[in-house]
Amino acid sequence: KEKVIREPQKAYEIVKEKFAEKYGLVWLAPFGFNNTYTLTMRKDQAGTLNIRTISDLAKYAGQDF
C-alpha cells in the first residue's frame, strides 16, 4: 500500500529498509540482472500442510488457499 516509486535505486533503498525493520531480512545489492525465480510461503501454512520441499508443494498445484 505504498506509493509507486519509479526510481530503481530509491525503491531498492526503501524496500531494503522496510524488510529489515519488519522481517529482519537483509536485501543484498542488486547484481544488475535477474534470471532467477523463487517460491515462498508462510511458515505456519507450510507446517500445516507438511510442506518441506517443492515436491511436497506440487501436490497442491492449482489450489487456492
Contact map, one row per residue, 1 for C-alpha under 8 A:
11100000000000000000000000000000000000000000000000000000000000000
11110000000000000000000000000000000000000000000000000000000000000
11111000000000000000000000000000000000000000000000000000000000000
01111100000000000000000000000000000000000000000000000000000000000
00111111011000000000000000000000000000000000000000000000000000000
00011111001000000000000000000000000000000000000000000000000000000
00001111111000000000000000000000000000000000000000000000000000000
00001111111100000000000000000000000000000000000000000000000000000
00000011111110000000000000000000000000000000000000000000000000000
00001011111111000000000000000000000000000000000000000000000000000
00001111111111100000000000000000000000000000000000000000000000000
00000001111111110000000000000000000000000000000000000000000000000
00000000111111111000000000000000000000000000000000000000000000000
00000000011111111100000000000000000000000000000000000000000000000
00000000001111111110000000000000000000000000000000000000000000000
00000000000111111111000001100000000000000000000000000000000000000
00000000000011111111100000000000000000000000000000000000000000000
00000000000001111111111000000000000000000000000000000000000000000
00000000000000111111111111100000000000000000000000000000000000000
00000000000000011111111111100000000000000000000000000000000000000
00000000000000001111111110000000000000000000000000000000000000000
00000000000000000111111100000000000000000000000000000000000000000
00000000000000000111111110000000000000000000000000000000000000000
00000000000000000011111111000000000000000000000000000000000000000
00000000000000000011101111100000000000000000000000000000000000000
00000000000000010011000111110000000000000000000000000000000000000
00000000000000010011000011111000000000000000000000000000000000000
00000000000000000000000001111100000000000000000000000000000000000
00000000000000000000000000111110000000000000000000000000000000000
00000000000000000000000000011111100000000000000000000000000000000
00000000000000000000000000001111110000000000000000000000000000000
00000000000000000000000000000111110000000000000000000000000000000
00000000000000000000000000000111111000000000000000000000000000000
00000000000000000000000000000011111100000000000000000000000000000
00000000000000000000000000000000111110000000000000000000000000000
00000000000000000000000000000000011111000000000000000000000000000
00000000000000000000000000000000001111100000000000000000000000000
00000000000000000000000000000000000111110000000000000000000000000
00000000000000000000000000000000000011111000000000000000000000000
00000000000000000000000000000000000001111100000000000000000000000
00000000000000000000000000000000000000111110110000000000000000000
00000000000000000000000000000000000000011111110000000000000000000
00000000000000000000000000000000000000001111111000000000000000000
00000000000000000000000000000000000000000111111100000000000000000
00000000000000000000000000000000000000001111111110000000000000000
00000000000000000000000000000000000000001111111111110000000000000
00000000000000000000000000000000000000000011111111100000000000000
00000000000000000000000000000000000000000001111111100000000000000
00000000000000000000000000000000000000000000111111100000000000000
00000000000000000000000000000000000000000000011111110001000000000
00000000000000000000000000000000000000000000011111111101100000000
00000000000000000000000000000000000000000000010001111101100000000
00000000000000000000000000000000000000000000000000111111100000000
00000000000000000000000000000000000000000000000000111111110000000
00000000000000000000000000000000000000000000000000001111111000000
00000000000000000000000000000000000000000000000001111111111000000
00000000000000000000000000000000000000000000000000111111111110000
00000000000000000000000000000000000000000000000000000111111110000
00000000000000000000000000000000000000000000000000000011111110000
00000000000000000000000000000000000000000000000000000000111111100
00000000000000000000000000000000000000000000000000000000111111100
00000000000000000000000000000000000000000000000000000000000111110
00000000000000000000000000000000000000000000000000000000000111111
00000000000000000000000000000000000000000000000000000000000001111
00000000000000000000000000000000000000000000000000000000000000111
